[in-house]
Amino acid sequence: MTSAKPELPDYLGNIRIILTRTSHPANIGSAARAMKTMGLHKLTIVAPNLMSTPMTEQPPVFNPENPQDFQLPEESFILASGAADVLHNAVIAATLDEALADTTLACALTSRRREITAPLQTPRELVPELLQAAQRGEQVAL
């Protein structure tokens, strides 16, 4: 017996994940896979600075003059494992300002303790506000 795939709410299309200056090609694919698992599909990659790896010995070099010409290496697609569509549709941007241009609510995420003045919240505390904003049609960026 197979259960039907649940239908995703349309408002998830108002949530964008932004990766800035990503260095490991596999991490981009892994992020896409995690996004798809959660029903998210909008990915923006800002100024990727990919390092050489055993799978990607000659990583593509990002040119901020022509961000749309940047092509993710095969390693990213392999690690995406079922989320290649997220990578194919990813937007490549030269700057964070460009990536956030139409955003009404943006949240920076980190796993490290930071000395900043902005209020800190856990994901559990923040998610209800983000989902409500997306349901109202606001563009949310993480």
C-alpha positions in Angstrom: 0.0 0.0 0.0 1.4 3.4 -1.0 0.3 6.6 0.6 -0.4 9.6 -1.6 2.3 12.3 -1.6 1.0 15.2 0.4 0.3 18.4 -1.5 2.6 21.3 -0.5 1.1 24.6 0.5 1.6 27.3 -2.2 3.0 29.8 0.3 6.2 27.7 0.5 7.0 29.3 -2.9 7.5 32.6 -1.0 10.5 31.2 0.9 13.9 31.4 -0.6 17.2 29.9 0.7 20.3 32.0 0.0 23.8 30.5 0.2 26.6 33.1 0.2 30.1 32.5 -0.9 29.7 28.7 -0.7 33.0 26.9 -1.0 32.3 23.2 -1.1 30.4 21.9 -4.2 28.8 19.0 -2.3 27.3 21.4 0.3 25.3 23.1 -2.4 23.8 19.8 -3.5 23.2 18.7 0.1 21.4 22.0 0.8 19.2 21.4 -2.3 18.3 17.9 -1.1 17.4 19.2 2.4 15.3 22.0 0.8 13.3 19.6 -1.3 12.7 17.4 1.7 11.1 20.4 3.4 9.0 21.4 0.4 11.2 24.4 -0.5 12.5 24.9 -4.1 13.8 28.5 -4.4 17.6 28.6 -4.1 19.8 31.6 -4.6 23.6 31.2 -4.6 25.6 34.4 -4.0 29.2 34.7 -5.3 30.1 31.0 -5.1 33.8 30.5 -4.3 34.2 26.8 -5.0 37.2 24.9 -3.8 38.9 22.0 -5.5 37.8 18.6 -4.2 38.6 15.0 -5.3 35.3 15.0 -7.4 35.7 18.6 -8.6 39.4 19.0 -9.3 38.8 22.1 -11.5 35.9 24.0 -9.9 34.2 26.6 -12.0 35.3 30.2 -11.3 32.5 32.7 -10.5 32.6 35.9 -12.6 30.6 38.7 -10.9 30.3 40.4 -14.3 28.3 37.5 -15.7 26.7 35.6 -12.7 24.2 33.9 -15.0 27.0 32.1 -16.8 28.1 30.2 -13.7 27.5 26.4 -13.9 27.5 24.2 -10.9 29.8 21.1 -11.0 28.5 17.6 -11.3 29.4 17.0 -7.7 26.6 19.3 -6.6 24.1 17.4 -8.6 25.3 14.0 -7.3 24.8 15.1 -3.7 21.4 16.7 -4.5 20.1 13.1 -4.8 16.6 13.7 -6.2 16.7 17.5 -6.0 18.5 18.3 -9.3 15.5 20.5 -10.2 16.3 22.8 -7.3 19.9 23.2 -8.6 18.8 23.6 -12.3 16.4 26.5 -11.2 18.8 28.1 -8.8 19.5 31.8 -9.2 23.1 32.9 -9.2 23.7 36.4 -7.9 26.8 38.6 -7.6 25.9 40.2 -4.3 23.7 39.6 -1.3 21.9 42.9 -1.9 20.9 41.6 -5.4 19.7 38.3 -3.8 17.6 40.1 -1.3 16.2 42.7 -3.6 12.5 41.7 -3.5 12.6 40.2 0.0 10.4 41.6 2.8 11.7 39.4 5.6 15.3 38.1 5.8 16.9 36.0 8.5 20.6 35.2 8.8 21.3 31.7 10.1 24.4 30.5 11.8 25.5 27.6 13.9 28.1 29.7 15.7 27.5 32.0 18.7 28.0 35.6 17.4 28.4 38.9 19.2 25.8 40.9 17.4 23.1 43.4 18.5 20.3 41.9 16.4 17.9 39.7 18.5 18.7 36.0 18.4 16.0 33.4 18.1 16.0 29.6 17.8 14.4 28.1 14.6 11.5 26.8 16.8 10.8 30.4 17.9 11.2 32.0 14.5 9.5 29.6 12.1 5.9 30.5 13.0 6.6 34.2 12.1 8.3 33.2 8.9 5.5 30.9 7.8 2.9 33.6 8.6 4.8 36.1 6.5 5.0 33.7 3.6 1.2 32.9 3.9 0.6 36.7 3.6 2.5 36.6 0.3 5.6 38.2 1.7 9.0 37.1 0.2 11.0 35.4 3.0 14.7 34.7 2.7 16.9 32.5 4.9 
